[in-house]
Amino acid sequence: MTRTLSNTVKTTVLLAVLTGLIVAVGGLVAGTTGLVIAAALSLGLNAYLFFNSDKLALRSMAARPVSPQQAPELYAVVAELAQRAGQPMPRIYVSPVAQPNAFATGRNPEHAAVAVTDGILQVLSRRELRAVLGHELAHVYNRDILTSSIAAGLAGIVTMLANLAIFLPFGGSDDDDRPNPFAVLLTVLLAPVAAGLIQLAISRSREYQADHDGAELSGDPLALASALAKISRGTAALPLPAESGVATQSHLMIANPLNGQGVAALFATHPPMEERIKRLQQQAHAVAA
């Protein structure tokens, strides 16, 4: 099984597990009515986020649109990659952030935006920047924004159902339909954590696939590996504050913009950078063989 197919299967299985968790938690905590209410509220919120994720992400990084005249080299690289993929030209943005990073957003190629920071333009060569942009475009072409929105919506339903459990009456009744208080307490504590971990696993799987597909698009896995090494050092040296608006958009970045040391690394939306670089080096070796 190829790594691309493996990541796709893994994502599908994780989404299925997340859906099963919703059914289990809904039946235990809130019954059919609570499940429907939680689903409607959560999916409504995430539908809004899906259609407005580009605006929220760009605003969080204070990114400004740039024209071909303002950023001719950046435009030329993106246009070449988009043409190579047979896809429309995305909007281009530059963020004044000194940390080297990049992200893509938009629900489909027709509504896509690619953003880079001032920091990444300073530290990467043209070859490395081209590889990074290939990674970001791969996220768009793989519909990863849709995937992450679905995962966030499902995880939100689980969390909302667990919160509903707090308002359920306990004890003093022979009603067989009333949930066991101990079971509900465990659900309140553990279900949101489980849903969050599944969502993170999905995000990590899509990151590996974007590395692979982006390297194929650029035709240069080693350039992406080199870029990731530089970006990793830059994000470690210049982490963004967790309380900033970027925290809610950090999963979109090519590297975690926050401080991901210690226990926080267990809940990171990105896989270990060392493993990503290793996989890209193996991909380059396979292509050369």
Long-range contacts (C-beta under 8 A, 24 or more apart in sequence): 3-208, 3-209, 3-212, 3-279, 4-209, 4-212, 4-213, 7-205, 7-206, 7-208, 7-209, 7-212, 8-209, 10-201, 10-205, 11-147, 11-202, 11-205, 11-206, 14-151, 14-198, 14-201, 14-202, 14-205, 15-150, 15-151, 15-154, 15-202, 17-198, 18-151, 18-154, 18-155, 18-158, 18-195, 18-198, 18-199, 19-154, 21-158, 21-191, 21-194, 21-195, 21-198, 22-154, 22-157, 22-158, 22-161, 25-158, 25-161, 25-162, 25-187, 25-191, 26-157, 26-161, 28-179, 28-183, 28-184, 28-187, 29-161, 29-162, 29-164, 29-165, 29-168, 29-179, 29-184, 29-187, 30-161, 30-164, 30-165, 30-168, 31-177, 34-161, 34-164, 35-157, 35-161, 37-164, 38-157, 38-160, 38-161, 38-164, 39-157, 41-160, 42-153, 42-156, 42-157, 42-159, 42-160, 43-153, 43-156, 43-157, 45-153, 45-156, 46-149, 46-152, 46-153, 46-156, 47-153, 49-149, 49-152, 50-107, 50-145, 50-146, 50-149, 51-107, 53-105, 53-106, 53-107, 53-145, 53-149, 54-105, 54-106, 54-107, 54-111, 54-112, 54-113, 56-248, 56-249, 57-103, 57-105, 57-115, 57-249, 57-252, 58-93, 58-105, 58-113, 58-115, 59-245, 60-244, 60-245, 60-246, 60-248, 60-249, 61-95, 61-97, 61-103, 61-115, 61-117, 61-246, 61-249, 62-95, 62-96, 62-97, 63-93, 63-94, 63-95, 63-115, 64-93, 64-94, 64-95, 64-96, 65-91, 65-92, 65-93, 66-92, 66-93, 66-94, 73-126, 74-116, 74-121, 74-129, 77-126, 77-129, 77-130, 77-133, 78-114, 78-133, 78-137, 80-130, 81-130, 81-133, 81-134, 81-137, 81-217, 81-218, 82-137, 84-217, 85-137, 85-141, 85-217, 87-137, 87-140, 87-141, 88-112, 90-114, 90-137, 90-140, 94-118, 94-121, 97-240, 98-238, 99-234, 99-235, 99-238, 99-239, 99-240, 99-257, 100-124, 100-230, 100-231, 100-234, 100-235, 100-238, 101-231, 101-234, 101-235, 101-253, 101-254, 101-255, 101-257, 102-132, 102-133, 102-135, 102-136, 102-253, 102-254, 103-136, 103-249, 103-252, 103-253, 103-254, 104-136, 104-137, 104-139, 104-140, 104-252, 105-145, 105-252, 106-140, 106-145, 107-145, 107-146, 107-149, 108-140, 108-143, 108-146, 109-140, 109-141, 112-137, 112-140, 114-140, 119-234, 119-238, 120-231, 120-234, 123-230, 123-231, 123-234, 124-227, 124-230, 124-231, 127-220, 127-223, 128-223, 128-224, 128-226, 128-227, 128-230, 129-227, 130-218, 130-220, 130-223, 131-214, 131-215, 131-218, 131-220, 131-221, 131-223, 131-224, 131-226, 131-227, 132-214, 132-224, 132-227, 132-231, 132-254, 133-218, 134-214, 134-215, 134-217, 134-218, 134-220, 134-224, 135-210, 135-211, 135-214, 135-215, 135-224, 135-254, 136-210, 136-214, 136-254, 137-214, 137-217, 138-209, 138-210, 138-212, 138-213, 138-214, 138-217, 139-206, 139-210, 139-214, 141-213, 142-206, 142-209, 142-210, 142-213, 144-206, 144-210, 147-202, 147-206, 148-202, 148-203, 148-206, 148-251, 151-198, 151-199, 151-202, 151-203, 152-199, 154-195, 154-199, 155-192, 155-195, 155-196, 155-198, 155-199, 158-191, 158-192, 158-194, 158-195, 159-191, 159-192, 159-195, 161-191, 162-187, 162-188, 162-191, 162-192, 163-188, 196-267, 197-267, 200-267, 200-268, 200-269, 203-251, 203-269, 203-270, 204-269, 204-270, 204-271, 207-269, 207-270, 207-271, 207-276, 208-271, 208-276, 208-279, 211-276, 211-279, 211-280, 212-279, 212-283, 215-280, 215-283, 215-284, 221-280, 221-281, 221-283, 221-284, 221-287, 222-280, 222-281, 222-284, 224-280, 225-276, 225-277, 225-280, 225-281, 225-284, 228-254, 228-255, 228-273, 228-276, 228-277, 228-280, 229-273, 229-277, 231-255, 232-273
